[in-house]
Amino acid sequence: MTDIGAERDFVLLIDDEETQMKRLTDAVEAALAGTGVAVRCWMPRPEDKGLERLEALTAEKPLLAVTDYDLTRGGKTGLFGFSIVAFAQKEAIPVGDYSRQLGALTDEPDVFEFRLPDNADQAAPIIASVALGFRWIRDQLLAKLELLDDGSPASLLADLLGQPDVGSAFSLYSSRLTSGNSALIQMLRNATGHRDEVRVRIASYVAGHLLFNSIMRYPGPILHSDALHAYFATSPTPDAELDSLLAASKYDGPFSAIGPFYWQTKIDDIIEKLAVKKELSLGQHDPDETFDQFRRRVAEIALNRQMERHDCARCGGERGGYWCPLTKRPVCDRSDCSVPSSSWIPEGAYLTRVECDFYEEWATLIGL
């Protein structure tokens, strides 16, 4: 196998506006300081012969390519942000894009794409976390090539994270990948030379996107901070004491730097131990108590204070347990509050539901 180690690792930044490029370069270099990952820049110009230049710049595959959506400020170059995204996807290069034009890009990226803020200081930590996350996955696979023969990207990812029991849950997220990048099959078919290197690159590419754009985005086995608070039927307002109480459940794998994130099963383990210690049980004072309310009660007793409720006109913030990624609110399993699934949510995201009002307004209109 050829050497694809850290000394060649880099992030490629593409923008045709000098001031923005300098801001972004400085911010990303600061975010990657001490990691061994370099930053390379390209400001496309009409004389560059865009696609040829891009092919040369990515001959050594970057950990991540980042491009502005509009690359026409210096004149027509034959390249646009979307064409760079398409090229990167064809080559299995992780790619992110941003735009300073209001409304030019949707907030929702494709499965094999990262949507980034146009503000350099906000984008840089995400860029660094994504690049380092893909490097971690690649390096783990290089050290354990036998995992490539273990099965699906979901089971491979679960093994890499040291949580093989979540492989089946992860696999339910994989349906969104099947139509996400048809070029991957062609790439495998045409692979020559060091086939293991190609297999590692594609496995890293698929597993990284599955983790970042599906599993970590739609709560289920892993919860982001807002989903954690919904799980306890509390306000999404940051709560350092709750975070400390659940420290042992923290997820510290790839992309965790943009967190915090938490393992759902480890949260439950902590609550169960606290409940035993405090002699608490579900429904001991109220036969209608639900699991989300029980988790909150256990946490409140452990913290010796009441936790802030979320804002919900239906239940007054007393219920929760789930997160709606479309309205960005805690929801519960009441029939007037949320629906359990739709084509907007991966099947494995069992702690994600769609708020009823949003679903009823839009689902039938667009045929979902």
C-alpha positions in Angstrom: 0.0 0.0 0.0 1.2 3.5 -0.7 1.9 5.9 2.1 -1.2 8.0 2.8 -0.2 9.1 6.2 -0.4 12.4 8.1 2.6 14.1 6.5 0.6 14.5 3.3 -2.7 15.4 4.9 -4.2 18.8 3.9 -7.4 20.8 3.5 -8.1 22.5 0.2 -9.8 25.9 0.3 -11.2 27.4 -2.8 -12.5 31.0 -3.1 -11.9 33.7 -5.7 -12.1 36.7 -3.3 -8.8 37.5 -1.7 -10.1 39.0 1.6 -12.4 36.1 2.3 -9.6 33.6 1.4 -7.2 35.2 3.8 -9.8 35.2 6.6 -10.7 31.6 6.0 -7.1 30.5 5.7 -6.0 32.1 8.9 -9.0 30.8 10.8 -8.6 27.2 9.5 -4.9 27.2 10.1 -5.5 28.3 13.7 -8.2 25.6 14.1 -5.8 22.9 12.8 -2.7 24.1 14.7 -0.7 21.2 16.0 -2.6 18.5 14.1 -0.1 18.1 11.3 -2.8 19.0 8.7 -1.8 21.6 6.2 -4.0 24.2 4.5 -3.7 24.7 0.7 -5.5 27.5 -1.1 -6.7 28.1 -4.7 -8.1 31.3 -6.0 -9.5 30.3 -9.5 -8.7 32.7 -12.4 -9.9 32.5 -16.0 -6.5 31.5 -17.2 -6.3 28.5 -14.8 -8.2 26.0 -17.0 -10.4 25.3 -14.0 -11.1 21.5 -14.2 -7.5 20.7 -15.2 -6.2 22.8 -12.3 -8.6 21.2 -9.9 -7.6 17.7 -10.9 -3.9 18.6 -10.3 -4.7 20.1 -6.9 -6.5 17.0 -5.8 -4.1 14.4 -7.3 -3.1 13.9 -3.7 -6.5 13.6 -2.1 -7.3 16.3 0.5 -9.0 15.3 3.7 -11.6 17.9 2.8 -12.2 20.4 0.0 -14.1 23.6 0.9 -15.5 25.9 -1.8 -17.4 29.1 -2.2 -20.5 28.7 -4.2 -19.9 31.7 -6.4 -16.5 31.7 -8.2 -17.2 34.3 -10.9 -15.9 37.5 -9.2 -12.7 37.4 -11.3 -14.5 36.5 -14.5 -15.8 33.2 -15.8 -13.5 30.3 -14.9 -15.6 27.4 -16.1 -16.1 26.3 -12.5 -18.8 27.0 -10.0 -19.1 25.8 -6.5 -21.7 23.1 -7.5 -19.3 21.8 -10.2 -16.5 21.5 -7.6 -18.9 19.6 -5.3 -19.8 17.3 -8.1 -16.1 16.7 -9.0 -15.3 16.0 -5.3 -18.2 13.5 -4.9 -17.0 11.7 -8.1 -13.6 11.3 -6.6 -14.8 10.4 -3.0 -13.3 13.6 -1.6 -15.3 15.1 1.3 -16.5 18.5 0.3 -18.2 21.5 2.0 -19.5 24.6 0.5 -20.8 28.0 1.6 -22.1 31.2 0.0 -22.2 34.9 0.9 -25.2 35.3 -1.3 -28.4 35.2 0.8 -30.5 32.2 -0.2 -28.0 30.9 -2.8 -27.7 27.6 -0.9 -30.3 25.6 1.2 -29.6 24.9 4.8 -30.0 21.2 4.1 -27.0 19.6 2.3 -27.0 16.4 0.3 -25.9 13.2 2.1 -22.4 13.5 0.6 -21.9 17.2 1.3 -21.2 19.6 4.1 -22.9 23.0 4.4 -20.7 25.6 6.0 -21.3 29.1 7.4 -19.9 31.9 5.2 -18.3 33.4 8.4 -14.7 32.3 8.5 -14.5 32.1 12.3 -17.7 30.0 12.5 -16.7 27.8 9.6 -13.1 27.0 10.7 -13.9 24.8 13.7 -16.3 22.8 11.6 -13.8 22.4 8.8 -11.1 21.3 11.2 -13.5 18.8 13.0 -14.7 17.3 9.7 -11.1 17.0 8.3 -9.8 15.4 11.5 -12.8 13.2 11.7 -12.2 11.7 8.3 -8.5 11.4 9.1 -9.3 9.4 12.3 -11.6 7.0 10.4 -9.1 6.5 7.7 -6.2 5.9 10.1 -8.3 3.4 12.1 -9.1 1.5 9.0 -5.5 1.5 7.9 -4.6 -0.1 11.2 -7.5 -2.6 11.0 -7.9 -3.5 7.3 -9.8 -6.7 8.4 -12.8 -4.4 9.2 -13.3 -3.8 5.5 -14.5 -7.4 5.3 -16.9 -7.2 8.2 -20.0 -6.0 6.4 -21.8 -2.7 6.0 -20.5 0.8 6.6 -22.8 0.9 9.7 -21.3 -2.2 11.3 -17.8 -1.0 10.4 -18.5 2.3 12.0 -19.9 0.8 15.1 -16.8 -1.4 15.5 -14.5 1.6 14.9 -16.3 3.5 17.7 -16.0 0.6 20.1 -19.7 0.2 20.2 -20.5 -3.0 18.2 -24.0 -3.3 19.7 -25.2 -0.2 17.9 -24.4 -1.6 14.5 -27.9 -2.7 13.8 -29.3 0.8 14.8 -26.7 2.5 12.7 -27.6 0.3 9.7 -31.1 1.8 9.7 -29.6 5.1 8.8 -28.0 3.7 5.7 -30.9 3.9 3.3 -30.2 7.5 2.6 -26.8 6.6 1.2 -27.9 4.2 -1.5 -28.8 7.0 -4.0 -26.4 9.6 -2.6 -23.4 9.0 -4.8 -23.6 6.7 -7.7 -20.0 7.5 -8.7 -18.7 5.3 -5.9 -19.7 2.1 -7.8 -17.9 3.3 -10.9 -14.8 4.2 -8.8 -14.6 0.6 -7.4 -15.2 -0.9 -10.8 -12.3 1.1 -12.3 -9.9 0.7 -9.3 -6.4 -0.1 -10.3 -3.1 -0.5 -8.4 -3.4 -0.4 -4.7 -6.9 -1.7 -4.2 -6.8 -1.6 -0.4 -6.0 2.2 -0.6 -9.1 2.7 -2.7 -11.2 0.6 -0.4 -10.0 2.5 2.7 -10.7 5.8 1.0 -14.2 4.9 0.0 -15.0 3.2 3.3 -13.8 6.3 5.1 -15.8 8.5 2.8 -19.1 6.6 3.2 -18.7 5.9 7.0 -17.8 9.6 7.7 -20.8 10.9 5.9 -23.1 8.4 7.4 -21.9 9.4 10.9 -21.9 13.2 10.4 -24.8 13.8 8.1 -27.2 11.2 9.4 -26.4 9.5 12.8 -25.2 12.6 14.6 -27.7 14.9 12.9 -30.9 12.9 13.6 -31.0 11.7 17.3 -31.1 8.0 18.0 -28.0 6.1 19.3 -26.2 9.5 19.5 -27.8 12.7 20.8 -26.6 16.2 20.2 -27.0 18.8 23.0 -30.5 20.0 22.0 -31.7 16.4 21.7 -30.2 15.6 25.1 -32.4 18.3 26.7 -35.4 17.1 24.8 -34.7 13.6 26.1 -35.0 15.0 29.7 -38.1 17.1 28.8 -36.2 20.3 29.6 -35.3 23.6 27.9 -32.5 23.5 25.3 -30.8 26.2 27.3 -27.2 24.9 28.1 -27.0 23.4 31.5 -23.4 22.8 32.7 -24.5 20.9 35.8 -26.6 18.4 33.7 -23.6 18.1 31.4 -21.4 17.2 34.3 -23.9 14.7 35.7 -23.9 12.9 32.3 -20.1 13.2 31.6 -19.6 9.5 31.4 -22.1 9.3 28.5 -20.1 11.8 26.3 -19.4 10.8 22.7 -15.7 11.5 21.9 -15.3 9.9 18.5 -15.0 11.6 15.0 -16.5 15.1 14.7 -17.1 15.3 18.5 -15.3 18.7 18.6 -18.4 20.4 17.2 -20.5 18.8 20.0 -21.2 18.0 22.7 -22.8 14.7 21.8 -23.9 11.8 24.0 -24.5 8.0 23.8 -28.2 7.3 24.5 -27.5 3.9 26.1 -24.9 5.4 28.4 -27.3 8.2 29.5 -29.8 5.5 30.4 -27.1 3.6 32.4 -26.4 6.8 34.4 -30.1 7.4 35.1 -30.7 3.8 36.1 -27.8 3.9 38.6 -28.9 7.2 40.1 -32.5 5.9 40.4 -31.3 2.8 42.3 -29.1 4.9 44.5 -31.9 7.4 45.3 -34.6 4.6 45.4 -36.6 6.1 42.6 -38.9 4.2 40.2 -41.1 5.0 37.3 -44.6 6.0 38.4 -44.0 5.7 42.1 -45.8 9.0 42.8 -47.8 9.3 39.5 -49.0 6.3 37.6 -49.1 8.4 34.4 -45.5 9.4 34.6 -43.6 8.9 31.4 -40.0 7.9 30.8 -39.0 11.4 29.8 -40.6 12.8 33.0 -38.9 10.1 35.0 -35.4 10.9 33.6 -36.0 14.6 34.4 -37.2 13.7 38.0 -34.1 11.6 38.6 -31.8 14.4 37.3 -33.6 17.0 39.4 -33.1 15.0 42.5 -29.5 14.3 41.7 -28.9 18.0 41.0 -31.1 19.1 44.0 -32.9 21.7 41.9 -35.7 22.0 39.4 -34.7 22.1 35.7 -36.0 24.7 33.3 -38.9 23.6 31.2 -39.1 24.1 27.5 -41.7 26.3 25.8 -44.6 24.2 24.5 -48.2 25.4 24.4 -49.5 21.8 24.3 -48.0 20.5 27.5 -46.5 23.6 29.2 -43.0 22.0 28.8 -43.9 19.0 31.0 -43.3 16.4 28.3 -40.5 15.7 25.8 -38.3 12.7 25.0 -37.8 13.5 21.3 -36.4 16.2 19.0 -37.9 17.7 15.9 -35.1 18.7 13.5 -37.4 20.7 11.3 -38.9 23.0 13.9 -35.9 22.6 16.2 -38.1 22.0 19.3 -38.5 19.3 21.9 -41.6 17.1 21.2 -43.3 14.2 22.8 -45.2 11.1 21.7 -48.6 12.6 22.3 -50.7 12.3 19.1 -51.3 16.1 19.0 -47.6 16.8 19.4 -45.6 14.8 16.8 -45.6 12.0 14.3 -43.0 9.2 14.6 -41.6 9.1 11.1 -41.6 10.5 7.6 -39.4 10.4 4.6 -37.6 13.4 6.1 -36.1 11.3 8.9 -33.8 8.2 8.7 -35.4 5.1 9.9 -32.8 4.6 12.7 -33.4 8.0 14.3 -35.7 6.6 17.0 -35.4 9.8 19.1 -36.4 12.0 16.2 -40.0 12.9 15.4 -41.7 15.6 13.3 -43.9 18.2 15.1 -47.5 17.6 14.0 -48.3 21.2 13.0 -45.3 21.2 10.6 -46.1 17.8 9.3 -49.7 18.5 8.6 -49.0 21.7 6.9 -46.3 20.5 4.5 -46.3 16.7 4.2 -49.4 16.3 1.9 -48.4 19.4 -0.1 -45.2 17.8 -1.3 -46.4 14.2 -1.3 -44.6 12.9 1.8 
